[in-house]
Amino acid sequence: MEFDEMLAQYKNSNELSDAFVKGYRIGFRSSNWTEKRNKTLETALMELIGLEKEWLLTNAAYKKRENSDLIQIIMEQRQLMKMLFDNLVEEKKKELSEKVEKIVWEDA
């Protein structure tokens, strides 16, 4: 999933959340799910750009999350890191790859 798609999904889910808040039971459940999803995405994006710690999830907040939520957070973070790596200049990609390989192969 590309950044533009994630952003479009985020905006769409916000609109759906607002539409469903009208009181329908299924809409209420969907609203809770989309708000939870948006919060997870917001956190991943804030971590990506390196915001101050007060904006990020604490250890206690992570402990309150279910395993499925934690897995989703990890997968979104991996996607964001991969997207960033893919957008790097070739010289920087090579430099970063060499550093990672050096760290991995030294410990092996």
C-alpha positions as CSV (number, residue, x, y, z in Angstrom):
1,M,0.0,0.0,0.0
2,E,1.5,3.3,-1.1
3,F,1.4,6.5,1.0
4,D,-1.2,8.2,-1.2
5,E,-3.4,5.1,-0.9
6,M,-3.0,5.2,2.9
7,L,-3.8,8.8,3.0
8,A,-6.9,8.3,0.8
9,Q,-8.0,5.4,3.0
10,Y,-7.4,7.6,6.1
11,K,-9.6,10.4,4.7
12,N,-12.2,8.0,3.5
13,S,-12.4,6.2,6.9
14,N,-12.8,9.6,8.6
15,E,-15.7,10.4,6.4
16,L,-17.3,7.0,7.0
17,S,-16.7,7.4,10.7
18,D,-18.6,10.8,10.7
19,A,-21.4,9.3,8.6
20,F,-22.0,6.3,10.8
21,V,-21.9,8.3,14.1
22,K,-25.7,8.9,13.5
23,G,-26.5,6.1,15.9
24,Y,-26.9,2.9,14.0
25,R,-25.5,-0.1,15.8
26,I,-23.5,-1.4,12.9
27,G,-22.4,2.2,12.1
28,F,-21.3,2.6,15.7
29,R,-19.1,-0.5,15.5
30,S,-17.7,0.6,12.2
31,S,-17.0,4.0,13.6
32,N,-15.1,2.5,16.5
33,W,-13.1,0.3,14.2
34,T,-12.2,3.2,11.8
35,E,-11.3,5.5,14.7
36,K,-9.0,2.8,16.1
37,R,-7.5,2.2,12.7
38,N,-6.9,6.0,12.1
39,K,-5.3,6.3,15.5
40,T,-2.9,3.4,14.7
41,L,-2.1,5.0,11.3
42,E,-1.6,8.4,12.9
43,T,0.8,6.9,15.5
44,A,2.8,5.1,12.8
45,L,3.1,8.3,10.7
46,M,4.2,10.3,13.8
47,E,6.8,7.6,14.6
48,L,7.9,7.7,11.0
49,I,8.7,11.5,11.1
50,G,10.2,11.3,14.6
51,L,7.9,13.4,16.6
52,E,8.4,14.0,20.3
53,K,7.8,11.1,22.7
54,E,4.7,12.6,24.2
55,W,2.8,12.0,20.9
56,L,3.8,8.4,20.7
57,L,2.4,5.3,22.3
58,T,4.0,4.4,25.6
59,N,4.9,0.9,26.8
60,A,1.7,0.8,28.9
61,A,-0.4,1.8,25.8
62,Y,1.2,-1.0,23.8
63,K,0.5,-3.5,26.6
64,K,-3.2,-2.6,26.4
65,R,-3.3,-3.4,22.7
66,E,-4.4,-6.8,21.4
67,N,-2.0,-9.0,19.5
68,S,-3.9,-8.4,16.2
69,D,-3.5,-4.6,16.7
70,L,0.2,-4.9,17.5
71,I,0.7,-7.0,14.4
72,Q,-1.1,-4.4,12.3
73,I,1.1,-1.6,13.7
74,I,4.2,-3.6,12.9
75,M,3.1,-4.3,9.4
76,E,2.2,-0.7,8.7
77,Q,5.6,0.4,10.1
78,R,7.3,-2.1,7.8
79,Q,5.4,-0.8,4.8
80,L,6.4,2.8,5.7
81,M,10.0,1.9,6.1
82,K,10.0,0.0,2.8
83,M,8.4,2.9,1.0
84,L,11.0,5.3,2.4
85,F,13.9,3.0,1.4
86,D,12.4,2.6,-2.1
87,N,12.3,6.4,-2.4
88,L,16.0,6.9,-1.4
89,V,18.6,7.9,-4.0
90,E,20.5,4.8,-5.2
91,E,23.7,5.9,-3.5
92,K,22.0,6.2,-0.2
93,K,20.2,2.8,-0.7
94,K,23.6,1.2,-1.3
95,E,25.2,2.9,1.7
96,L,22.3,1.8,4.0
97,S,22.3,-1.7,2.6
98,E,26.0,-2.1,3.2
99,K,25.6,-0.8,6.8
100,V,22.8,-3.3,7.5
101,E,24.7,-6.2,5.9
102,K,27.7,-5.3,8.0
103,I,25.7,-5.4,11.2
104,V,23.9,-8.6,10.3
105,W,26.9,-10.5,9.1
106,E,29.2,-9.4,12.0
107,D,26.7,-10.9,14.5
108,A,26.3,-14.1,12.6
